[in-house]
Amino acid sequence: MTIVYRIQDCEGRGPFKPGFSKQWIEERPDHENLQPWFIEFGRVDHRVMTGETAGSACRSLEQLRRWFSKREYRRLKKCGYRAVKMNVNRIIAESDIQCFVGRAKPFCKDAEIVKLY
Protein backbone atom coordinates (compact mmCIF):
# COMPACT_ATOMS: atom_id res chain seq x y z
CA MET A 1 0.00 0.00 0.00
CA THR A 2 1.08 3.55 -0.76
CA ILE A 3 -0.10 6.73 0.99
CA VAL A 4 -1.30 9.61 -1.20
CA TYR A 5 -3.03 12.94 -0.59
CA ARG A 6 -6.04 14.51 -2.31
CA ILE A 7 -8.68 17.18 -1.91
CA GLN A 8 -12.16 15.67 -1.97
CA ASP A 9 -15.73 16.00 -0.70
CA CYS A 10 -17.53 13.49 1.53
CA GLU A 11 -18.36 11.37 -1.54
CA GLY A 12 -14.71 11.16 -2.58
CA ARG A 13 -15.09 13.52 -5.55
CA GLY A 14 -12.35 16.02 -6.30
CA PRO A 15 -12.98 19.73 -6.90
CA PHE A 16 -12.18 19.84 -10.62
CA LYS A 17 -15.80 19.37 -11.69
CA PRO A 18 -17.13 21.07 -14.82
CA GLY A 19 -18.34 24.56 -13.92
CA PHE A 20 -17.26 24.34 -10.28
CA SER A 21 -13.60 25.29 -10.72
CA LYS A 22 -14.43 28.92 -11.49
CA GLN A 23 -15.91 29.22 -7.99
CA TRP A 24 -12.65 28.57 -6.21
CA ILE A 25 -9.61 28.81 -8.54
CA GLU A 26 -7.48 31.96 -8.42
CA GLU A 27 -5.46 33.03 -11.42
CA ARG A 28 -1.80 32.24 -10.78
CA PRO A 29 1.28 32.32 -13.01
CA ASP A 30 2.06 28.64 -12.33
CA HIS A 31 -1.25 27.24 -13.64
CA GLU A 32 0.35 26.32 -16.96
CA ASN A 33 2.65 23.95 -15.03
CA LEU A 34 -0.32 22.12 -13.48
CA GLN A 35 -1.79 20.01 -16.24
CA PRO A 36 -4.72 17.64 -15.61
CA TRP A 37 -3.74 13.97 -15.44
CA PHE A 38 -5.34 13.16 -18.81
CA ILE A 39 -3.16 15.75 -20.54
CA GLU A 40 0.02 14.90 -18.66
CA PHE A 41 -0.31 11.10 -18.78
CA GLY A 42 -2.69 10.46 -21.67
CA ARG A 43 -5.32 7.73 -21.49
CA VAL A 44 -3.95 5.95 -18.42
CA ASP A 45 -7.56 5.47 -17.33
CA HIS A 46 -7.55 2.52 -19.72
CA ARG A 47 -5.25 0.78 -17.24
CA VAL A 48 -7.82 0.93 -14.43
CA MET A 49 -8.89 -2.55 -13.37
CA THR A 50 -12.50 -3.64 -13.02
CA GLY A 51 -13.86 -2.66 -9.61
CA GLU A 52 -11.05 -0.21 -8.97
CA THR A 53 -11.58 3.45 -8.06
CA ALA A 54 -9.09 5.68 -9.87
CA GLY A 55 -8.19 9.35 -9.87
CA SER A 56 -5.54 11.95 -9.30
CA ALA A 57 -3.62 12.45 -6.09
CA CYS A 58 -0.28 13.70 -4.80
CA ARG A 59 2.56 11.88 -3.08
CA SER A 60 3.07 14.61 -0.47
CA LEU A 61 1.34 17.55 1.16
CA GLU A 62 3.97 19.81 -0.40
CA GLN A 63 2.96 18.58 -3.83
CA LEU A 64 -0.73 19.11 -2.98
CA ARG A 65 0.01 22.71 -1.94
CA ARG A 66 1.28 23.39 -5.47
CA TRP A 67 -2.24 22.64 -6.73
CA PHE A 68 -4.19 24.51 -4.05
CA SER A 69 -3.26 27.85 -2.52
CA LYS A 70 -4.26 28.70 1.04
CA ARG A 71 -7.08 30.95 -0.20
CA GLU A 72 -8.33 28.35 -2.67
CA TYR A 73 -8.32 25.70 0.04
CA ARG A 74 -10.27 27.99 2.37
CA ARG A 75 -12.93 28.39 -0.34
CA LEU A 76 -13.03 24.65 -0.93
CA LYS A 77 -13.46 23.94 2.78
CA LYS A 78 -16.54 26.19 2.79
CA CYS A 79 -17.93 23.98 0.02
CA GLY A 80 -17.32 20.78 1.98
CA TYR A 81 -13.92 19.72 0.61
CA ARG A 82 -11.02 18.55 2.76
CA ALA A 83 -7.44 17.46 2.31
CA VAL A 84 -7.18 13.74 3.03
CA LYS A 85 -4.62 10.98 3.04
CA MET A 86 -5.37 7.42 2.07
CA ASN A 87 -3.75 4.16 1.14
CA VAL A 88 -3.96 3.19 -2.51
CA ASN A 89 -3.24 -0.16 -4.08
CA ARG A 90 -1.14 1.17 -6.93
CA ILE A 91 0.28 4.16 -8.74
CA ILE A 92 -0.76 3.91 -12.39
CA ALA A 93 1.20 6.97 -13.57
CA GLU A 94 3.35 9.55 -11.78
CA SER A 95 5.18 12.83 -12.34
CA ASP A 96 6.77 15.46 -10.12
CA ILE A 97 3.39 17.21 -9.65
CA GLN A 98 0.83 14.40 -9.37
CA CYS A 99 -0.01 10.76 -9.69
CA PHE A 100 -2.91 8.77 -11.07
CA VAL A 101 -3.84 6.04 -8.62
CA GLY A 102 -5.92 2.90 -8.37
CA ARG A 103 -7.68 1.83 -5.20
CA ALA A 104 -9.79 -1.21 -4.32
CA LYS A 105 -12.04 0.93 -2.08
CA PRO A 106 -13.99 4.06 -3.00
CA PHE A 107 -12.05 7.26 -2.24
CA CYS A 108 -14.58 8.21 0.44
CA LYS A 109 -13.80 5.06 2.51
CA ASP A 110 -10.99 5.14 5.07
CA ALA A 111 -9.72 8.57 4.02
CA GLU A 112 -8.21 10.51 6.92
CA ILE A 113 -8.56 14.31 7.02
CA VAL A 114 -5.18 16.05 7.26
CA LYS A 115 -4.06 19.62 7.83
CA LEU A 116 -3.00 21.16 4.52
CA TYR A 117 -2.34 24.66 5.88
Buried (B, 14 or more C-beta within 10 A) or exposed (E): EBEBBBBBBEEBBBBBEEEBEEEBBEEEEEEEEEEEBEEBBEEBBEBBEEEBBBBBBBBEBEBBBBBBBEEBBEBBBEEEBBBBBBBBBBBBBBEEBBBBBBBBBEBBEEBEEEEBE
